[in-house]
């Protein structure tokens, strides 16, 4: 479940409605919370219909005497600003997500993402009940499956000998960097995604095998079968490398085992949130990383 919350002083301006529509499209929330709208009941009905949230409830007194606990947030420390310059500028953290103990028992990994200010002096907030799914940039890894393709040798050979530098250490680093970029580009443009290529070949085989008496289709079918077998071997090598198992024989057709092992390892190694020395739960990748330093 995803909840979008925004404290906005006045919600009747067309520019604000456009901005809110764009934010809702990017977040796809299940629930919308708007505060300080300065709009009447009838006006809010009309606006919420435009936003595809026709049902709404007045929650102005919902937080009284409920013993709420704060929900951790990321991205920004301050949630509102008067947008003035110099010493007259005031930043504050008055917008917070809160929940009671029962709710925390249902959603222990919940976190709030603060979006940048745009047409309001408050940051929009998006609540992720099951935690935010953030993905770090994948580091470069030399795929063992590339060795099975002879073109990888020429890619490395060309990249290795095109770089020149007087100092040997810098020359070596530049050669490695150039080879890394060249292999990444070759993998994306020529080698391709193995699973996607396998699916494409299977789809083409399904079409060709509708014409068993066509000699051209039969020859094409034979070539595709040979290429499919080659790709299946590459897929085994791919999952073998990712599983990090010291398996003696690669050709035991155990791709599913390697696949499940890789997923299990990734799940067990993942840290979704930690509690710092002050008792606060940290959920963003940057906060967790800083806590370990």
KEKE-461080 format. One record per residue (C-alpha): residue in three letters; x, y, z. Coordinates in steps of 0.05 Angstrom, whole numbers, padded with zeros to 5 digits, always signed. Example, Ala and Ser with C-alpha at 12.3 -4.5 7.8 and 13.67 -1.06 7.14 Angstrom:
BEGIN
ALA+00246-00090+00156 SER+00273-00021+00143 
***
This chain:
BEGIN
UNK+00000+00000+00000 UNK+00026+00070-00019 UNK+00000+00134+00014 UNK+00013+00204-00015 UNK+00009+00263+00034 UNK+00018+00337+00020 UNK+00009+00398+00065 UNK-00013+00452+00016 UNK-00039+00521+00035 UNK-00091+00531-00019 UNK-00108+00478-00071 UNK-00152+00516-00120 UNK-00100+00541-00168 UNK-00096+00505-00236 UNK-00020+00502-00232 UNK-00025+00465-00166 UNK-00075+00415-00193 UNK-00030+00401-00253 UNK+00030+00391-00207 UNK-00009+00345-00161 UNK-00034+00304-00220 UNK+00037+00293-00244 UNK+00061+00272-00175 UNK+00004+00223-00167 UNK+00019+00192-00235 UNK+00091+00180-00216 UNK+00075+00152-00147 UNK+00010+00114-00162 UNK-00015+00118-00089 UNK-00073+00079-00061 UNK-00091+00134-00012 UNK-00086+00210-00017 UNK-00080+00257+00044 UNK-00085+00333+00032 UNK-00076+00385+00088 UNK-00089+00460+00093 UNK-00126+00460+00026 UNK-00165+00524+00043 UNK-00221+00495+00000 UNK-00294+00482+00016 UNK-00326+00414+00019 UNK-00358+00422-00050 UNK-00292+00447-00081 UNK-00254+00388-00052 UNK-00305+00340-00081 UNK-00294+00370-00150 UNK-00218+00370-00144 UNK-00214+00299-00118 UNK-00258+00274-00175 UNK-00207+00304-00224 UNK-00152+00268-00186 UNK-00190+00202-00189 UNK-00202+00200-00113 UNK-00277+00210-00109 UNK-00284+00186-00037 UNK-00254+00226+00020 UNK-00259+00235+00095 UNK-00246+00295+00140 UNK-00189+00274+00186 UNK-00177+00340+00222 UNK-00189+00308+00291 UNK-00163+00238+00278 UNK-00096+00248+00314 UNK-00124+00271+00381 UNK-00102+00228+00440 UNK-00081+00167+00399 UNK-00009+00159+00423 UNK+00023+00160+00354 UNK+00096+00142+00338 UNK+00136+00176+00282 UNK+00149+00141+00216 UNK+00221+00149+00192 UNK+00232+00191+00129 UNK+00288+00200+00080 UNK+00315+00248+00027 UNK+00304+00314+00065 UNK+00311+00335+00137 UNK+00265+00396+00133 UNK+00194+00388+00106 UNK+00173+00461+00098 UNK+00202+00530+00084 UNK+00178+00601+00078 UNK+00221+00608+00015 UNK+00252+00674+00037 UNK+00325+00694+00028 UNK+00382+00702+00077 UNK+00367+00708+00151 UNK+00293+00714+00138 UNK+00289+00642+00112 UNK+00258+00592+00160 UNK+00261+00517+00150 UNK+00222+00471+00194 UNK+00204+00398+00203 UNK+00130+00402+00220 UNK+00103+00351+00172 UNK+00111+00280+00199 UNK+00081+00212+00188 UNK+00054+00179+00251 UNK+00023+00112+00268 UNK+00001+00073+00330 UNK+00033+00009+00356 UNK-00018-00036+00324 UNK-00004-00006+00255 UNK+00071-00014+00267 UNK+00059-00087+00281 UNK+00028-00095+00212 UNK+00079-00053+00174 UNK+00147-00056+00210 UNK+00186-00036+00148 UNK+00144+00026+00132 UNK+00181+00089+00111 UNK+00166+00157+00081 UNK+00198+00189+00021 UNK+00199+00264+00017 UNK+00193+00294-00052 UNK+00223+00363-00071 UNK+00181+00426-00061 UNK+00150+00453-00125 UNK+00086+00495-00123 UNK+00079+00491-00047 UNK+00123+00510+00011 UNK+00115+00439+00039 UNK+00148+00375+00013 UNK+00100+00322-00013 UNK+00106+00257+00024 UNK+00098+00186-00001 UNK+00087+00130+00050 UNK+00111+00061+00030 UNK+00079+00012+00079 UNK+00125-00046+00059 UNK+00188-00004+00052 UNK+00221+00029-00007 UNK+00251-00014-00061 UNK+00315+00022-00079 UNK+00365-00006-00129 UNK+00438+00013-00129 UNK+00477+00018-00194 UNK+00502-00051-00212 UNK+00578-00055-00209 UNK+00616-00082-00269 UNK+00626-00157-00267 UNK+00662-00196-00321 UNK+00611-00249-00343 UNK+00641-00318-00352 UNK+00591-00329-00409 UNK+00628-00277-00451 UNK+00688-00324-00456 UNK+00644-00373-00495 UNK+00635-00319-00549 UNK+00698-00308-00592 UNK+00679-00236-00605 UNK+00696-00218-00533 UNK+00769-00232-00548 UNK+00770-00180-00604 UNK+00732-00129-00562 UNK+00784-00135-00506 UNK+00842-00137-00554 UNK+00821-00073-00590 UNK+00806-00036-00525 UNK+00871-00059-00492 UNK+00917-00033-00547 UNK+00882+00032-00563 UNK+00902+00065-00497 UNK+00971+00094-00487 UNK+01002+00131-00428 UNK+01074+00143-00406 UNK+01066+00121-00334 UNK+01057+00045-00328 UNK+01008+00046-00269 UNK+00963+00097-00302 UNK+00969+00061-00368 UNK+00945-00004-00336 UNK+00886+00030-00302 UNK+00866+00064-00367 UNK+00869-00002-00405 UNK+00824-00036-00353 UNK+00775+00022-00355 UNK+00773+00023-00431 UNK+00762-00052-00433 UNK+00706-00048-00382 UNK+00669+00005-00422 UNK+00680-00032-00487 UNK+00654-00098-00458 UNK+00594-00064-00428 UNK+00576-00032-00495 UNK+00587-00097-00533 UNK+00545-00136-00483 UNK+00488-00086-00491 UNK+00490-00078-00566 UNK+00514-00146-00593 UNK+00518-00201-00540 UNK+00449-00183-00513 UNK+00407-00210-00457 UNK+00411-00286-00456 UNK+00341-00298-00429 UNK+00311-00249-00479 UNK+00348-00283-00537 UNK+00325-00352-00514 UNK+00252-00329-00513 UNK+00259-00297-00581 UNK+00287-00361-00611 UNK+00232-00404-00580 UNK+00179-00357-00608 UNK+00210-00361-00678 UNK+00215-00437-00673 UNK+00141-00441-00656 UNK+00125-00404-00720 UNK+00173-00443-00764 UNK+00148-00510-00741 UNK+00080-00495-00769 UNK+00110-00507-00838 UNK+00144-00575-00834 UNK+00145-00584-00910 UNK+00180-00518-00926 UNK+00255-00531-00937 UNK+00274-00460-00920 UNK+00236-00465-00854 UNK+00268-00532-00839 UNK+00338-00505-00850 UNK+00323-00444-00808 UNK+00294-00489-00754 UNK+00358-00531-00752 UNK+00402-00469-00745 UNK+00359-00440-00690 UNK+00360-00505-00651 UNK+00436-00505-00653 UNK+00438-00432-00631 UNK+00387-00445-00576 UNK+00429-00501-00547 UNK+00489-00454-00546 UNK+00448-00401-00509 UNK+00424-00451-00458 UNK+00496-00469-00443 UNK+00511-00395-00434 UNK+00452-00389-00387 UNK+00480-00445-00344 UNK+00547-00410-00341 UNK+00512-00344-00323 UNK+00473-00372-00264 UNK+00532-00415-00243 UNK+00574-00352-00236 UNK+00520-00313-00199 UNK+00506-00370-00151 UNK+00579-00369-00127 UNK+00580-00444-00117 UNK+00642-00486-00127 UNK+00605-00536-00169 UNK+00653-00583-00205 UNK+00611-00597-00267 UNK+00576-00540-00303 UNK+00538-00583-00351 UNK+00491-00620-00304 UNK+00430-00580-00329 UNK+00418-00552-00260 UNK+00401-00480-00281 UNK+00340-00477-00235 UNK+00383-00496-00175 UNK+00433-00441-00191 UNK+00376-00391-00201 UNK+00342-00407-00135 UNK+00408-00406-00098 UNK+00425-00337-00125 UNK+00357-00309-00104 UNK+00362-00340-00035 UNK+00432-00310-00025 UNK+00409-00241-00046 UNK+00349-00243+00000 UNK+00390-00266+00060 UNK+00443-00212+00048 UNK+00394-00154+00042 UNK+00387-00105+00100 UNK+00320-00068+00097 UNK+00327-00027+00160 UNK+00370-00019+00223 UNK+00362+00016+00290 UNK+00414+00069+00306 UNK+00444+00086+00375 UNK+00386+00135+00388 UNK+00332+00082+00378 UNK+00310+00109+00310 UNK+00298+00062+00251 UNK+00338+00076+00188 UNK+00311+00050+00122 UNK+00345+00087+00064 UNK+00409+00060+00034 UNK+00448+00124+00050 UNK+00426+00125+00123 UNK+00443+00051+00133 UNK+00511+00061+00099 UNK+00528+00121+00143 UNK+00508+00083+00206 UNK+00560+00030+00191 UNK+00616+00081+00182 
***
